[in-house]
Amino acid sequence: MLGLLSGCTAGVIGGHDSGHPDPTADSGTPSTDAGVLVTDAGQPTIDAGTSDAGARVDAGIPTEVMPPPLPCTKTVGTGSGQVDIQQAALSLVDDDVVCVRGGTYESINIANITASVGHRITIQNDGVVTFGGTSGGNALTRVTITGTGTGATPTANGFQFKNIAYRALQIDGTVHSLTLQYLDFENVADYTIYFGGDAQVFDGTDATALSELKVLHCRAKNFGGAFLQLTGGATGSTLTGIATGTEVAWNTLTDTPSSNYPVYLGNAFGVNVHHNVFSGLSLQLAQHNGMVFLNGDGQVHHNFFRNYLGEGIRLWPYSWGQVGRIDVFGNVFLESMKYSPVEVQAFTADVTRNAHTHFTNVRIFNNTAGNINLQTLLPNNYTMWVAGLVDTYDFEGGTVEITNNLVFNVQMQKDNNPIVNLEGAGVPTSSHNLYFATSAQAGLVDEVSVRLATGSAAIGAGVAVSGLGLDFYGAPYPSPPDVGAVAY
């Protein structure tokens, strides 16, 4: 079955959230929407879990190779106990490289370090370094914490956080231009990387925000809370602990049955979430999960989502200083249980908080999604969902454009538009989206690489979209572009 959906079908508005609820709660039982009759194509088998390397190969994202170590200027650690790194105690200066001796430690504390503009202070391993307790950071500016190629095996990052009863890494206080990269996390009971925020009142400048955080090339499996948790806060018209310019990229998150929000970006502006793998997540957590949750604005692109329960991307949009934008593009969503790949839901409380907060426009384009909302695999007595490519609620003045997306086999509780599931008053514009009952009808080579086969109806069927750039595998799109995340 092929449908070229040039618009979204209007339907009865179902129950939807009001105010600013717990994002883990369901948003009500949807009412019947008029739409496209969908013929199910059967139920694929869900894997029990996907290995780190396998997930990245499946996603077409190369296996990571750690960078070579920099020459050490300071060395700390005895191979056991605790490691403490502070600028005053170690007389650290610009461009210092602090090396931690290989060993098994309880924890590391990194605090009160600032490098000058144009310089950094780097902390790296010297041999495999393992931590078994909660580590901490505080007041860090222009600091890089990195695993290096001195690990014992090619698959092991130099810093490893394993079998931790609470959080792996909690960072508090003022943080600017902090990079966390090439770190391994496994069996962490609570949050993996948690930013507690501070009482700094946000005035729209990076100086009053958690600014330019980068979390890159990390691997994590079997963590209890979020892999990355940014919360921020709001009291009346005042925002505190806000994040600006956060980048989350090239991370591989796998085999985690009980995390409801692997990447939680609360009150974050100008985020860039890209080229991450999310596989085997939240499958035992029967609630409204989201692999990426964004309350703010920015870009979410070229990520691979496979074998998960919940939405791939939950967007609660708002912006600071001007009308903002969120772009969601180049993502692949496969084998999900319950909910749609993307949710868009804005709240009055965010948009009207003060004179600086505004609504945000959302564009969702050139994504591929298939085998979505596999409800027969849900736990017993778990309420089913309608689903489409996008669950839409209220937009609070913003617009939502859904363009050039390729979708197959969305299993629905009732007849429905497989592109847009209307759950609120917001009505998006939708064009040049293709839906098929099966991947074969969509003209895909297979259901993992989602490459287009010769003769696919998606080839050349799209419309030009500003900012489209390269496809999921880094290839340019033709003109007119192909529909979906992968160009022919």
Secondary structure, DSSP 8 states (H G I E B T S, - for coil): -EEEESS-----------SS--TTS----------------------S---HHHHHHHTT------------SEEE--SSSEEEEEHHHHT--TT-EEEEEEEEESEEEEEEEE--TT--EEEEEEEEEEE-S-EEEEEEEEEEEE--TTSSSTTS-SEEEEEESS-SEEEEEEEEEEEEESEEEEEESS-SEEEEE-S-B--SSGGGSEES-EEES-EEEEESS-SEEE--EEETTEEES-EES-EEES-EEEEETT-S-SEEEEEEEEEEEES-EEEEESTT--S--EEEEEEEEEEEES-EEEEEESEEEEEEE-EESS-EEEEEES-EEEEEESS-SEEE---HHHHTSSTTEE-EEEEEES-EEEEE--GGGS-TT-------SEEE---TT--EEEES-EEEEE--SSS--SSEEE-SS---EEESEEEESSHHHHTBS-SSS--B-TT-TTTT-----TT--B-TTS-B--SS--SSSS--
